[in-house]
Structures are given as C-alpha cells and as structure tokens.
Amino acid sequence: MALYMYQFSYTPESWAAQLKKPENRIENVGRAFCEAAVALAVTAGGAIGSGKTTVLMSGSQGVEAL
C-alpha cells in the first residue's frame, strides 16, 4: 500500500475564520484528513492557498535508499 503526505497552506482569510471560531477548526481539520477526496474538496473551496502531495517511502525502502 502506497503512503502519501499532503501538505497545504491556508489562505489569510481561512486563518482569520479559524481564529475567530476555534471550535470549528478542529472539526474541519479532522475531516480534511479522513480522505484524499475531502482534501481536494477543501482546496477547491478556496480555504487552501496551495498544496502538494508527496509519495512516501516505507521503512524498508528508506533503509535500502541509505
């Protein structure tokens, strides 16, 4: 099974909204990490300024690369 890391940055407007209502922040972030489809939907919604996906190595692949 492949492992992936999704990195993103929030827009200034999204940070302001999260700081204004912190109770929504934890719920929304938790949901964003449930599925890759949700992360894509969040990006399309304008809350994310930029994002990228990186394929990760397994432990054995990392050892082999060393």
MODELLER restraints for C-alpha pairs under 7 A, 6 or more apart:
rsr = mdl.restraints
at = mdl.atoms
rsr.add(forms.Gaussian(group=physical.xy_distance, feature=features.Distance(at['CA:3:A'], at['CA:55:A']), mean=6.07, stdev=0.5))
rsr.add(forms.Gaussian(group=physical.xy_distance, feature=features.Distance(at['CA:3:A'], at['CA:56:A']), mean=5.22, stdev=0.5))
rsr.add(forms.Gaussian(group=physical.xy_distance, feature=features.Distance(at['CA:4:A'], at['CA:53:A']), mean=6.64, stdev=0.5))
rsr.add(forms.Gaussian(group=physical.xy_distance, feature=features.Distance(at['CA:4:A'], at['CA:54:A']), mean=5.62, stdev=0.5))
rsr.add(forms.Gaussian(group=physical.xy_distance, feature=features.Distance(at['CA:4:A'], at['CA:55:A']), mean=4.63, stdev=0.5))
rsr.add(forms.Gaussian(group=physical.xy_distance, feature=features.Distance(at['CA:4:A'], at['CA:56:A']), mean=5.38, stdev=0.5))
rsr.add(forms.Gaussian(group=physical.xy_distance, feature=features.Distance(at['CA:5:A'], at['CA:53:A']), mean=5.65, stdev=0.5))
rsr.add(forms.Gaussian(group=physical.xy_distance, feature=features.Distance(at['CA:5:A'], at['CA:54:A']), mean=5.19, stdev=0.5))
rsr.add(forms.Gaussian(group=physical.xy_distance, feature=features.Distance(at['CA:5:A'], at['CA:55:A']), mean=6.52, stdev=0.5))
rsr.add(forms.Gaussian(group=physical.xy_distance, feature=features.Distance(at['CA:5:A'], at['CA:56:A']), mean=6.79, stdev=0.5))
rsr.add(forms.Gaussian(group=physical.xy_distance, feature=features.Distance(at['CA:6:A'], at['CA:52:A']), mean=5.81, stdev=0.5))
rsr.add(forms.Gaussian(group=physical.xy_distance, feature=features.Distance(at['CA:6:A'], at['CA:53:A']), mean=4.52, stdev=0.5))
rsr.add(forms.Gaussian(group=physical.xy_distance, feature=features.Distance(at['CA:6:A'], at['CA:54:A']), mean=6.49, stdev=0.5))
rsr.add(forms.Gaussian(group=physical.xy_distance, feature=features.Distance(at['CA:7:A'], at['CA:51:A']), mean=5.44, stdev=0.5))
rsr.add(forms.Gaussian(group=physical.xy_distance, feature=features.Distance(at['CA:7:A'], at['CA:52:A']), mean=5.43, stdev=0.5))
rsr.add(forms.Gaussian(group=physical.xy_distance, feature=features.Distance(at['CA:7:A'], at['CA:53:A']), mean=6.41, stdev=0.5))
rsr.add(forms.Gaussian(group=physical.xy_distance, feature=features.Distance(at['CA:8:A'], at['CA:48:A']), mean=6.58, stdev=0.5))
rsr.add(forms.Gaussian(group=physical.xy_distance, feature=features.Distance(at['CA:8:A'], at['CA:50:A']), mean=5.54, stdev=0.5))
rsr.add(forms.Gaussian(group=physical.xy_distance, feature=features.Distance(at['CA:8:A'], at['CA:51:A']), mean=4.02, stdev=0.5))
rsr.add(forms.Gaussian(group=physical.xy_distance, feature=features.Distance(at['CA:8:A'], at['CA:52:A']), mean=6.51, stdev=0.5))
rsr.add(forms.Gaussian(group=physical.xy_distance, feature=features.Distance(at['CA:9:A'], at['CA:48:A']), mean=5.72, stdev=0.5))
rsr.add(forms.Gaussian(group=physical.xy_distance, feature=features.Distance(at['CA:9:A'], at['CA:49:A']), mean=5.49, stdev=0.5))
rsr.add(forms.Gaussian(group=physical.xy_distance, feature=features.Distance(at['CA:9:A'], at['CA:50:A']), mean=5.55, stdev=0.5))
rsr.add(forms.Gaussian(group=physical.xy_distance, feature=features.Distance(at['CA:9:A'], at['CA:51:A']), mean=6.48, stdev=0.5))
rsr.add(forms.Gaussian(group=physical.xy_distance, feature=features.Distance(at['CA:10:A'], at['CA:47:A']), mean=5.91, stdev=0.5))
rsr.add(forms.Gaussian(group=physical.xy_distance, feature=features.Distance(at['CA:10:A'], at['CA:48:A']), mean=4.42, stdev=0.5))
rsr.add(forms.Gaussian(group=physical.xy_distance, feature=features.Distance(at['CA:10:A'], at['CA:49:A']), mean=5.23, stdev=0.5))
rsr.add(forms.Gaussian(group=physical.xy_distance, feature=features.Distance(at['CA:11:A'], at['CA:47:A']), mean=5.81, stdev=0.5))
rsr.add(forms.Gaussian(group=physical.xy_distance, feature=features.Distance(at['CA:11:A'], at['CA:48:A']), mean=5.55, stdev=0.5))
rsr.add(forms.Gaussian(group=physical.xy_distance, feature=features.Distance(at['CA:11:A'], at['CA:49:A']), mean=4.79, stdev=0.5))
rsr.add(forms.Gaussian(group=physical.xy_distance, feature=features.Distance(at['CA:14:A'], at['CA:47:A']), mean=5.27, stdev=0.5))
rsr.add(forms.Gaussian(group=physical.xy_distance, feature=features.Distance(at['CA:18:A'], at['CA:24:A']), mean=6.87, stdev=0.5))
rsr.add(forms.Gaussian(group=physical.xy_distance, feature=features.Distance(at['CA:18:A'], at['CA:25:A']), mean=5.42, stdev=0.5))
rsr.add(forms.Gaussian(group=physical.xy_distance, feature=features.Distance(at['CA:32:A'], at['CA:38:A']), mean=5.44, stdev=0.5))
rsr.add(forms.Gaussian(group=physical.xy_distance, feature=features.Distance(at['CA:32:A'], at['CA:39:A']), mean=5.21, stdev=0.5))
rsr.add(forms.Gaussian(group=physical.xy_distance, feature=features.Distance(at['CA:33:A'], at['CA:39:A']), mean=6.85, stdev=0.5))
rsr.add(forms.Gaussian(group=physical.xy_distance, feature=features.Distance(at['CA:42:A'], at['CA:48:A']), mean=6.72, stdev=0.5))
